[in-house]
Amino acid sequence: MPTMVRPPRPLRLTLEAAAAAAGYRHLNDYLVDLLEAAHSGQPLPVPQAYRKEKLPLPDKTEAA
């Protein structure tokens, strides 16, 4: 089931910057990993390891 969140703009900008700094191409991938880490007590995984295990959503700008 899809889930949508709409953080306030300042928070979204902070999250986008953190995701980019951590090496994520997609904010959604970062948010999933961040939530999983917060609830499991485990550190945030390395983005490259995430991409090997799961396929990221296609980039809409690449499809155009």
Summary of the structure (lengths in Angstrom):
residues: 64
radius of gyration: 12.4
end to end distance: 26.1
largest distance: 39.1
contacts: 122
relative contact order: 0.13
helix: 59%
strand: 0%
